[in-house]
Amino acid sequence: MADFAPFHLLFRNFVCLLLAIHTKRELKMYLELIDQPAQLRQLQENQLQEVANEVREAVLFRVSHHGGHVGPNLGATEATVAMHYVFNTPEDKIVFDVSHQSYPHKVLTGRLKGFTNLDDMNSVSGYSSPLESPVYDNFEIGHTSTSIALCTGLQKARDILGQTHNIVAFIGDGSLGGGEAFEGLNTAAAIGTNIIVVVNDNEMSIAENHGGLYQHLALLRQTQGQSEQNFFKALGFDYHYLEQGNDVMALVEMFRKVKDTPRPTVVHIHTEKGHGYAPATANKEPWHYSAPFDLETGQLLNTGGGEYAPYMLGRVIMEEMKTDPKLVAISAGVPMALGFGPNERQVMGLRHIDVALPKKKPWLWPREWLKGALAPCLVRLLHFCNAPTTSWRKTSV
């Protein structure tokens, strides 16, 4: 038996190697060297795009096997690499709004195995979490429009303590329309010291954006940030625009320009949602979030069985609209979860309103519309469980 022991060990090692290949994403040279952002900052600038490419591959490996937010993370990859390269994290603080776009941040802050090893994926959540990383994740976050307000607390505390580090809020254009985002901007300008608000403008919420603010962002994009009408400047912010929001070198240059600024500053970057993955850029709305899928084709691995309750509710609403001309449907950021895709929204026309991510106004609208003899139906999906809650009242006239 002793003569066969070496063969047995070789066979066992071979089997272990096959299992490792099956359950892990093969790492390339840069991510193997990066466990903390300080190691990222040891690289040369001309190496950063390859780092971003590897981060994107790690994110895609995770979401294709485990599910998760696809488009937001792919579009924010270069900006995240650039921020951690320029700012001295964790001394400098970065707060991600919603934090559903924080996957690249997690890859660079010690949680790589949660993206490259199938056995470790449940150890990493889809949102910012101090339980995972008390050093790099400043808050437990999972909803919209809070980042700037949270950063004003960090801003004020830093000033009182006589510290000088940078405070950075990373907020998508969809979240910018929420009331708390405006409250944060208003407070940050009043405090008047270093705070950098990175507006990640990919021209979308989960679906399209709604509201006058987004017409203004479009004006700023069209004028390369040179329009005399500037919401952020009017509030008292310094303002910088970058069209190449997925160019890591351009982002590094921009962040260096504003680092250690003594004033409240907005950096408005124009990015592409789903950048680097063709299915996600071709169909941005459904690729905001995905269940596990085949990376090559983009096809879902399991389409499931039975009926999806929110879709059923959406069909009921559309059927009711055929006989009730006063029925109006209100959705809050995720119309496709109700089966209200672009075609359905066009059919409903004025009788469907999606408020995108702001969530306070739609709770007032039904009361107002009842006064006007309409029949509002407000549907909001409870986050993390896909359970629809409905407020539906009809009026008799």
BELKA-V928378 format. One record per residue. N is the residue number from 1. RES is the residue in one letter. SS is DSSP state (H for helix, E for strand, - for the rest). PSI is psi in radians with two decimals (* if undefined). Layout:
{{N	RES	SS	PSI} {N	RES	SS	PSI}}
This chain:
{{1	M	-	-0.54} {2	A	H	-0.55} {3	D	H	-0.42} {4	F	H	-0.12} {5	A	H	-0.79} {6	P	H	-0.71} {7	F	H	-0.71} {8	H	H	-0.76} {9	L	H	-0.71} {10	L	H	-0.76} {11	F	H	-0.75} {12	R	H	-0.75} {13	N	H	-0.62} {14	F	H	-0.75} {15	V	H	-0.74} {16	C	H	-0.65} {17	L	H	-0.75} {18	L	H	-0.73} {19	L	H	-0.70} {20	A	H	-0.72} {21	I	H	-0.64} {22	H	H	-0.61} {23	T	H	-0.04} {24	K	E	2.61} {25	R	-	2.20} {26	E	-	2.20} {27	L	-	2.54} {28	K	-	-3.13} {29	M	H	-0.65} {30	Y	H	-0.84} {31	L	H	-0.44} {32	E	H	-0.44} {33	L	H	-0.13} {34	I	-	1.92} {35	D	-	-0.35} {36	Q	-	2.71} {37	P	H	-0.49} {38	A	H	-0.57} {39	Q	H	-0.59} {40	L	H	-0.69} {41	R	-	-0.12} {42	Q	-	-0.21} {43	L	-	2.85} {44	Q	-	2.69} {45	E	H	-0.62} {46	N	H	-0.03} {47	Q	H	-0.17} {48	L	H	-0.60} {49	Q	H	-0.65} {50	E	H	-0.64} {51	V	H	-0.82} {52	A	H	-0.70} {53	N	H	-0.75} {54	E	H	-0.67} {55	V	H	-0.78} {56	R	H	-0.71} {57	E	H	-0.70} {58	A	H	-0.75} {59	V	H	-0.80} {60	L	H	-0.64} {61	F	H	-0.77} {62	R	H	-0.94} {63	V	H	-0.50} {64	S	H	-0.46} {65	H	H	-0.59} {66	H	H	-0.29} {67	G	-	2.86} {68	G	E	-3.01} {69	H	E	2.18} {70	V	-	-1.20} {71	G	H	-0.82} {72	P	H	-0.69} {73	N	H	-0.69} {74	L	H	-0.65} {75	G	H	-0.40} {76	A	-	0.10} {77	T	H	-0.92} {78	E	H	-0.70} {79	A	H	-0.66} {80	T	H	-0.77} {81	V	H	-0.79} {82	A	H	-0.71} {83	M	H	-0.80} {84	H	H	-0.38} {85	Y	H	-0.66} {86	V	H	-0.81} {87	F	-	2.61} {88	N	-	1.08} {89	T	-	2.48} {90	P	-	-0.02} {91	E	-	-0.86} {92	D	-	2.43} {93	K	E	2.31} {94	I	E	2.23} {95	V	E	2.12} {96	F	E	2.20} {97	D	-	2.42} {98	V	-	-0.82} {99	S	-	0.20} {100	H	-	-0.20} {101	Q	-	0.41} {102	S	-	0.15} {103	Y	H	-0.83} {104	P	H	-0.65} {105	H	H	-0.73} {106	K	H	-0.67} {107	V	H	-0.66} {108	L	-	-0.06} {109	T	-	0.78} {110	G	-	0.17} {111	R	-	0.53} {112	L	-	-0.67} {113	K	H	-0.48} {114	G	H	-0.14} {115	F	H	-0.28} {116	T	H	-0.16} {117	N	E	2.04} {118	L	H	-0.59} {119	D	H	-0.31} {120	D	H	0.03} {121	M	H	-0.56} {122	N	H	-0.15} {123	S	H	-0.17} {124	V	-	2.23} {125	S	-	3.05} {126	G	-	0.14} {127	Y	-	2.92} {128	S	-	2.38} {129	S	-	1.96} {130	P	-	-0.37} {131	L	-	-0.58} {132	E	-	-0.78} {133	S	-	1.53} {134	P	-	-0.29} {135	V	-	-0.73} {136	Y	-	-0.40} {137	D	-	1.89} {138	N	-	-0.48} {139	F	-	2.70} {140	E	-	1.97} {141	I	-	2.53} {142	G	-	0.10} {143	H	-	3.08} {144	T	-	2.80} {145	S	-	0.24} {146	T	-	-0.29} {147	S	H	-0.75} {148	I	H	-0.75} {149	A	H	-0.74} {150	L	H	-0.71} {151	C	H	-0.51} {152	T	H	-0.54} {153	G	H	-0.76} {154	L	H	-0.66} {155	Q	H	-0.85} {156	K	H	-0.73} {157	A	H	-0.75} {158	R	H	-0.77} {159	D	H	-0.72} {160	I	H	-0.64} {161	L	-	-0.04} {162	G	-	0.49} {163	Q	-	2.99} {164	T	-	0.17} {165	H	-	2.86} {166	N	-	2.55} {167	I	E	2.15} {168	V	E	2.18} {169	A	E	2.25} {170	F	E	1.90} {171	I	E	2.32} {172	G	E	2.74} {173	D	H	-0.56} {174	G	H	-0.69} {175	S	H	-0.37} {176	L	H	-0.36} {177	G	-	-0.11} {178	G	-	2.58} {179	G	H	-0.64} {180	E	H	-0.48} {181	A	H	-0.74} {182	F	H	-0.71} {183	E	H	-0.70} {184	G	H	-0.78} {185	L	H	-0.76} {186	N	H	-0.77} {187	T	H	-0.75} {188	A	H	-0.73} {189	A	H	-0.65} {190	A	H	-0.67} {191	I	H	-0.74} {192	G	-	0.12} {193	T	-	-2.98} {194	N	-	2.06} {195	I	E	2.33} {196	I	E	2.03} {197	V	E	1.94} {198	V	E	1.95} {199	V	E	1.87} {200	N	E	1.63} {201	D	E	1.72} {202	N	-	0.27} {203	E	-	0.31} {204	M	E	2.70} {205	S	-	-2.36} {206	I	-	-0.83} {207	A	-	-2.57} {208	E	E	2.76} {209	N	-	2.72} {210	H	-	2.42} {211	G	-	2.76} {212	G	H	-0.52} {213	L	H	-0.61} {214	Y	H	-0.48} {215	Q	H	-0.63} {216	H	H	-0.72} {217	L	H	-0.66} {218	A	H	-0.70} {219	L	H	-0.74} {220	L	H	-0.65} {221	R	H	-0.77} {222	Q	H	-0.53} {223	T	-	0.20} {224	Q	-	0.63} {225	G	-	0.18} {226	Q	-	0.00} {227	S	-	2.45} {228	E	-	-0.44} {229	Q	-	1.97} {230	N	-	1.88} {231	F	H	-0.75} {232	F	H	-0.73} {233	K	H	-0.63} {234	A	H	-0.53} {235	L	H	-0.23} {236	G	-	0.24} {237	F	-	2.52} {238	D	E	2.62} {239	Y	E	2.35} {240	H	E	2.42} {241	Y	E	2.42} {242	L	E	1.99} {243	E	-	-0.64} {244	Q	-	1.17} {245	G	-	-0.13} {246	N	-	0.34} {247	D	-	1.86} {248	V	H	-0.61} {249	M	H	-0.72} {250	A	H	-0.64} {251	L	H	-0.73} {252	V	H	-0.79} {253	E	H	-0.74} {254	M	H	-0.79} {255	F	H	-0.58} {256	R	H	-0.59} {257	K	H	-0.60} {258	V	H	-0.19} {259	K	-	2.38} {260	D	-	0.30} {261	T	-	2.49} {262	P	-	-0.04} {263	R	-	2.79} {264	P	E	2.29} {265	T	E	2.40} {266	V	E	2.27} {267	V	E	1.92} {268	H	E	1.93} {269	I	E	2.37} {270	H	E	1.96} {271	T	-	2.98} {272	E	-	2.09} {273	K	-	2.26} {274	G	-	0.22} {275	H	-	2.29} {276	G	-	-0.07} {277	Y	-	1.90} {278	A	H	-0.81} {279	P	H	-0.62} {280	A	H	-0.52} {281	T	H	-0.47} {282	A	H	-0.52} {283	N	-	1.35} {284	K	-	-0.70} {285	E	-	-0.94} {286	P	H	-0.36} {287	W	H	0.19} {288	H	H	-0.78} {289	Y	E	2.55} {290	S	E	2.57} {291	A	-	2.99} {292	P	-	2.49} {293	F	E	2.84} {294	D	-	2.11} {295	L	-	-0.57} {296	E	-	-0.74} {297	T	-	-0.38} {298	G	-	0.06} {299	Q	-	2.44} {300	L	E	2.49} {301	L	-	-0.50} {302	N	-	1.93} {303	T	-	-0.10} {304	G	-	-3.13} {305	G	-	2.91} {306	G	-	-3.00} {307	E	-	2.61} {308	Y	-	2.10} {309	A	H	-0.80} {310	P	H	-0.64} {311	Y	H	-0.74} {312	M	H	-0.75} {313	L	H	-0.74} {314	G	H	-0.68} {315	R	H	-0.67} {316	V	H	-0.76} {317	I	H	-0.79} {318	M	H	-0.62} {319	E	H	-0.73} {320	E	H	-0.60} {321	M	H	-0.48} {322	K	H	-0.49} {323	T	H	-0.19} {324	D	-	1.69} {325	P	-	-0.15} {326	K	-	-0.05} {327	L	E	2.25} {328	V	E	2.29} {329	A	E	2.34} {330	I	E	2.16} {331	S	E	2.76} {332	A	-	1.31} {333	G	-	-0.42} {334	V	-	1.08} {335	P	H	-0.57} {336	M	H	-0.38} {337	A	H	-0.36} {338	L	H	0.10} {339	G	-	0.18} {340	F	-	1.33} {341	G	-	-3.10} {342	P	H	-0.72} {343	N	H	-0.77} {344	E	H	-0.69} {345	R	H	-0.61} {346	Q	H	-0.70} {347	V	H	-0.76} {348	M	H	-0.49} {349	G	H	-2.24} {350	L	H	-0.25} {351	R	H	0.17} {352	H	E	2.31} {353	I	E	2.18} {354	D	E	2.20} {355	V	-	0.13} {356	A	-	-2.42} {357	L	-	-0.49} {358	P	-	2.37} {359	K	-	-0.04} {360	K	-	-0.77} {361	K	H	-0.74} {362	P	H	-0.35} {363	W	H	-0.32} {364	L	H	-0.63} {365	W	H	-0.80} {366	P	H	-0.70} {367	R	H	-0.70} {368	E	H	-0.73} {369	W	H	-0.54} {370	L	H	-0.61} {371	K	H	-0.53} {372	G	-	0.25} {373	A	-	0.40} {374	L	-	2.98} {375	A	E	1.50} {376	P	E	2.52} {377	C	E	1.92} {378	L	E	2.18} {379	V	E	2.20} {380	R	E	2.27} {381	L	E	2.28} {382	L	E	2.22} {383	H	-	2.53} {384	F	-	-0.16} {385	C	-	-0.10} {386	N	-	0.53} {387	A	E	2.17} {388	P	E	2.39} {389	T	E	2.43} {390	T	E	2.36} {391	S	E	1.91} {392	W	E	2.02} {393	R	-	2.44} {394	K	-	2.64} {395	T	-	2.58} {396	S	-	2.25} {397	V	-	*}}
